[in-house]
Structure formats: C-alpha cells, structure tokens
C-alpha cells in the first residue's frame, strides 16, 4: 500500500478476503490487487464472488502471491483474473502490470462508449422516422376523408383507406417489436422464464415456415422469386415464436434484395437440431457490420431509404439464443447474404 500511495494512487486495503469483497462492492475501484492466501476467504473466493456481481464483474483483477504452481495459475485465469505476479516482484513490475490493466480497461470503456454513441445515433434516426411516417399517413388521409367525404370518389376513398390500414399495420408491428425485444431481454435474466420458453414444441416446422414465407411473398408480389426446399421435423419452439423468427428473416431478405432475384429457403434436420437458412442476392453486409448487429441498428441508413426499426434481426437472433440455438450470418457485399438459424429438435 505504501508503494501505491507514493505513486499517487488512492488505495483502500482489506485485512481479509471477506472484507475485501465488501470494500470492493462499496468503492467499485478501478483495479483490484489481491493475495491468494488470506483469512476468511482466499483470493480465488474473492475473485469468484466479485465476478458473480454485475457491479464488480469487469473490474481488472491482479493476483500477487508466492504461490505460483501452474495449476493455480490456470485456475486463477479460468476464474477471470487479468494478471498474476509472483513474489518477490520489483516496483517496476508492479507498476507496469497496473498500467497495462488500466490502459486495457480504458480501451474497453472507450469501445463501449463508441458503441453506445452509435446505438443512440441509430435510435435517433430510426424511431422518430418509424413513428412519424405511418402516423402522418394515418392522420393525413383520415383528415382528408373526414373533410372531403362528400366530394371524394369511391375509388379515392378505397385507396386512402388502404393506405391508412397499411400504415396502422406498420405502426402495430413496430410497437410489437419494441415490446417483444424488451420482453426477451427480461427473459434472458430469469432462468425460470428461459425454461418456460424452451418447454414448447411443434411437430411440423416445415408447414409453419412455408405458410409464413408464402404469405410474406404474396403481400409484395414476389412469389416467383421464392425457392423452397423444406424437410419436416419437430422443433423445440412455440408456433408463434417460430413464425416471428421466419417473418423477420424473410422480410429482411425481401427488403434488401431487388424484385426478380431469387430468395432461397432451405430447412432440414441436422443431428439434434433443425437448420433453416435464407439466402438473398441483395445488398449484403461487411464483416464489421455483421459483428455490430444489435437493437435499433440499421446500416447506411443515411445512404439507403428503408423502412424498419432495425429490431427484426436481433429479435430473431435473441430468440434463437434463448431457445438454446444460434443465428449466424454469411454475407458478401453487393452479392448475397445467408442467414442461418439452428434450433433444438
């Protein structure tokens, strides 16, 4: 402690492991240095306790100890230790270890800040537009119908009514996606709700998938673009959840690929899972864009005119993960994109 105080660090010390955990949770330090051998709770116990607490889980942790067996080192790293200095150590070694960990933590925090800034930008671009656009249609055309009802032709009334209806459907889907995404994030924090989610099962995945996809294709006049190759199987998922995954993925495939280009859908049981892949010949994504997929994220929105909140893909991915499956994306920009969902049978 004297060395660190001399280097102008603010230091809080604990005489045993249990007190150390309590002080760490109370002060939330930038870095923790701990012995392995301590009374009441050893260093491994301290690290385990801190990593279980969300508030302290990411604080850099350095072990200082004379106990340096390889098994101890592996155990420390498996628990989430960031570094391990053996006694005796020099002043320079300690300060270098501290400097490296603090710089690494600062870099991580900067990356998180940048991601948060991008998320805020995506939200500010997507949500106001997505709310205003359908609302403007609903308010504008309904006002016109009210004010000009006596002079409008029946065909004009029909066109305006259809526009109002489509805008209301778009707004309804937007609200449903916002609510569903929030629900999935809450489920992810509750093991009991995850088990409930995984308790449902359908006996015929192919019939559900085919019905959703054909319906979506008919709505936008792209039945001729569909290439279906579906084998059947039971799947560990509720019918409505599978419909939601398929709806969002096929909607993206149609949205980001031009009419007249093929959209291929392949589904088949693979070992103990059911694999569904949807391939389109559209705009595609870069590897960096795929890595950054998240809620409210739409890429190149300032360049391309497009509808949507950016929630569809992350909802499908989150659902797959919570069900014990996964969603992966392979894409070549300006050529094709394949989204593959694997779900337990």
N, C-alpha and C positions, 0 to 999 in steps of 0.2 A: 504493500500500500504506500509505503514511503517513497518508493521509486516512482510510482504513478502520480502521486501528489506533486512530486518535484517536477514532473513533466507537464504540470498544469491540467491533469485530468481530475475531474470530480469523481471521487471514489466512495462507494458505500460497501462496507465489509460485513461479513457474517461469520460467526464462530462455529456454525454447524450447517449441515445441508438443509435441514428443515427451515431454519431461519433464513437461509439464502433464498429458498423458493419464495418465502413470504415477502422478503425485501425486493426481489426481482419483480413480483407481481405488483407491488406497491409503487416502485420507482420507474419501472419499464426502462432500464438502462440501454444505452446504445450497444453495449457489449458486455458479456459475462465471462469472467475467468474463474475457473474452479479446480480445486484438487479432486482427485478420485477418492482418496481415503479421508473420510470425515465422519464425525459422530452423528448419530440420529438418522442421517440419510447420506449415503455415499454420492459421489459425483454422478454416477450413472443414474441413480434415482432422481437426483436433481434435474438432470437433462431430460429424463423421461417425463417428469412432472411438468416441466416448462414447455416441452414440445406438444403436450396434450392441451395446453391452454392457448386459445386463439390469440390472446393479447401478447404472449411471450414466445409463441411458436417460431417466429422468424428472427429473434434476437441472435446475433452471432455468438458462438459459444466456443471458448478455448479451454482445453484441459492443461493444467500444469501439474506434473506428478513424476515421482521417481519410478512408478510402476509402468513399465513400457513393454510388456510382453506383446507379441503380435496379436494374440487373441484379444487382449484388452484394447488394442488399437482398432481392430476390426469391429469390436463391439461398440466402441465409442462412436465410430463413424456410422455404423448402422443405426444408432440412435439419433443421429443428426448433428454430431459435433462438427465444427468447422475447422478446428486445428487441434494439435496435440504437441505440447512442448515437454520434453523430458528434463528433469532436474539432474545436474545443475545446468542452468542456462545463463547466457550473458544478457546484459542490459539491452544491447543492440538486437539480439534475437527476439526478445520480448516485444520491444517497440516496433520491430519490423512486422511481427505477427499481428500485432494490434492494428498497425497502419494498413496492412493488406486487407484485413477483415472489414475495417471501417470503410475503406475505399470500395470494396466489393459491395457492401451493403448500400453505400451511397449510389453506386451504379444501378443496383436493383431498384432502389426507390425512384431514381430518375426515369428508368424504363417504365415503371408503374405509373408515374406522373404523366409521361407521354401517352401511354395507353388510355389513361383517364381523360386526357385532353382530347384525344381522337374520338373517344366514346361520346364526350359532351358535344363535340362538333357534329358527330353522326346523329345524335338525338336532336340537336337544334335544327339540323337540315331535314330530318325525316318526319318527326312528329308534327310540327306545325303544318307542313305541307300536306301530310296524310290526313290530318283532321280538317284542314280548311277546304281542301279540294272537293271531297264529297259533300261537306256541309254547304259550300257555296252552290253546288248543283241543286241540292235539295231545297235550299231557301230560295234560290233564284227562280227555278222552274215552278215551285209551288206558289210563289208570289204571283208569277205571271198567270198561272192557271186561275188563281183567285180573282185577279184584277181584270183579266180578259176572257173570262169563261164564256160570256155571251157571244163573243165575236170569233172565237177560235174554231177552226175546222176539226172534225173528229180525228183526222189523221195527225194533226198537230198535237192534240190532246194526248193521243196514244204515245207519240214519240216522247213528249215531255214526261209522261207518267212512267214510261220505261226507263228514262234517264234517272228519274227520282228513285225508282226501285233499285236500279243497279248501284247508285251512289249509296243508298241505305245499306245494301248488302256489303259493299266495300267497307263502310264505316263499322258495321257489325263485326265483320271478320277482324278488322284492326283491333277493336276493343276486346274481342275474344282472345286474340293472340297476346295482348298485353296481360290479360288476366291469367291465361294459361302459363305464360313464361314465369310470372310471379309465383303461381302455384307450384310449378316444377322446382323452382329454387327453394321453396319451403319444404317440399317433399325430400329434397336432397339432404336436408339437415335432420331428418327424422327417420331412423332405421325402421320403425314400425310402419310408417307410411310407404316406405320403399317396398317392404314385404307385401303390403296390400296391393300395391301397383303390380307386383310380379305374380300375384295369385291368379290372375285372369288368364284365360286360354281360349283360342278359337280353333276350330277343327279344320277350316279351309281358308288358308291365307290367299290362295290364288284368286278365288271368287271375289273376295273383298278388294284386292288390289286391282283386278280387272275392271270392276264396276266403277271405282273411283276414277281411274285413268281414262276410261272411255267417256265418262260424264264430263270430265275436265276438257278433253279434246273436242267434244261436240259443242261445248259452250263457246269455243273460239274458232271453230271450223277447221280443226287440224286432225281429223280422224285419219286422213290419208297419210299423215306423217308418222303414225304410230307403227312400231314393230314390236309385237308382244311375243314373248317366249316364257310362259309361266308354268312351272311344275307345282303341284299342290303339296301342302304339308300342314300339320297343326303348328301353331306358334304360341309362345308364352306371352300373350298380349291381349288386352281388351280390344274388341272390334273398333270402337271409336278412336282408340289411340293409334291403331294401325292406319285407319282411314286418315287421321290427321298427318301422320308421317308421310304417307303416299301423296296426299293432297298438296302438301308444301313442296315436296321434291319435284313432282310433275309440273306444278305451277312454275317453279323456277326454270325447269327445263324448257318449257314453252316460252316463258317470258324472255329468256336470254338467248334464244335461238330464233332465226328467221323462219317464217312460214315457208313450207316447201322443202325444208331439210328434215332428215329423219330423227326421230326420238325413239331410241331402242330401250325396251324394258325387259330385263331378264330376272327371273326368280326361280330358285331351286334350293332344296335341302342340301346342306353340306355338313356331313358328320352330325353333330348335335345342334346345328344352327340352321336358320333359314336365311339365305343371302339374296338380297334384292338390289339390283343395280339399274340405274337410269342414266343413259348416255345421250347427250345432245351435241349438235355441231354448231355451237354458238360462240359467244364472246370469250368464254374461258376465264381462268384466273391464274395469276402468278403464284409461285410457291409462297412468297411473302404474304400475299392476300389470303391464301388458304390458312396459313398459320395464325392469322389475326382474326379469323371469323369469330364473331361474337354478337351479342344482342345489339340491335339498332345499327348494325354495321352494313352499309351498302357502299361498294367500291365505285370510285369515279362518278359519284352522283352528280358532281358539277359538270361532267362531260356528257353523260348519258341521261336522257329523260326516261324515268322509270317509276312505276308505282311500287309501293310496298314500304314496310317499316324496317325491313332487314331482320325481322324476328323469325321468319319461317324456317330457315336453315338451322339456326341454333336451337329452335324448339324441337325439330326432328332429331338433332344430334343429342340433345339433353334427354329426350325420351328414350332413345336407344341406350344411352349410358345407364340411366336409372333402371332399365329393364335387364341389365347385365349384358348388353350387346355393345355395338360400336357403329359409328358412322365415319367413313373415310372419303376423301375426295382426291381424284387424279385429274389434272387438267393441263391442257396445252393452250396457251393464249391464242385466240383467233382461230382455233381449230376444233377442239371438243373438250367436254367435261364429263366425267363419270362419277356419280355419287353412289356409294355402296353402303347399304345398311345391313348389318348382321344381327339377327335376333335369336334368342334361345328357342329351341323347339320344346 
